[in-house]
Amino acid sequence: MAPPSPCSCSRCCFSWSSECCISSDGGRSDMRRAVLNAASDGAFYGAVAIFVVLTAFPFYWMLITSLKSNPDLYNVANTPFWFNETPTLEHFRYLFEQTLFARWLLNSLIIGLCVVAITLAAAVPAGYSLARMTGRNGEALGIGIFLTYLVPPTLLFLPLSRVVASLGLQNSMWSLVLVYPTFTIPFCTWLLMGFFKAMPVEIEEAAIVDGCSLFGAFVRMVLPLSIPAILTVVIFTFTLTLQEFVYALTFISTSAQKPVTLGVATDLVRGDIFFWGEIMAGALIASIPVAIAYNLFLDRFISGITGGAVK
């Protein structure tokens, strides 16, 4: 006897060929799942693409503006998103030949390195001590230190200006080396405290049992495992000093002592005239090293932010 022919869905419950409808429903389910997965992937990659465009657009705008000639830049009839005339390096030449831009970069580098060294010297032992302090006192002190970071600079530059004047550091970049640790040390101490808390105490106890002192256990065991957190502190501190503006504007007025953020914003804006090509060129040069540093140490940076891990 020949097997019955494939049935329609209305008769599948009454015939031996009901397996046909089951496989048909399974096919529709697989197709629906594939469509949903494709839609989910498309939404994910679409969101990532939007994020990438929004993130990269400021760099693109700085690059294209810094390479445009002045007639192309200030002609409102031209397309602002692309070159209407031949690109030029005149804005970069102006920065390095007719301004103190190289000096501003050097000042920012010196200030950043000095503040990073001061911050590490104070925040690493402070964060470790607060993390190992028993009871609620350590947590309360850590929160108190972090709250000092939240005080706005507009409230602090008046008393700090008195301190700077008393030390004779007016109109000097060394005043910024003195002032910047007031907001970098609290935040970095709080950050390191969370990292040290995630590190098991048994590591130090084992080192002490093997003959190390408490300081030796800290140097030989804790510090090598804290490299991700220390790199995070270095990047955060240098970035904060590079982007700070209020204190620099308050304490420095001589062009030769200015950091790059203050020099670009003040010496390239004269009255109602904005040198947009030079401003964007300076912003591009100052931002590229920070972006490269973040990308090179991204994995360690993330592990430092999230508290670290011990293998």
Disulfide bonds with the S-S distance in Angstrom:
none
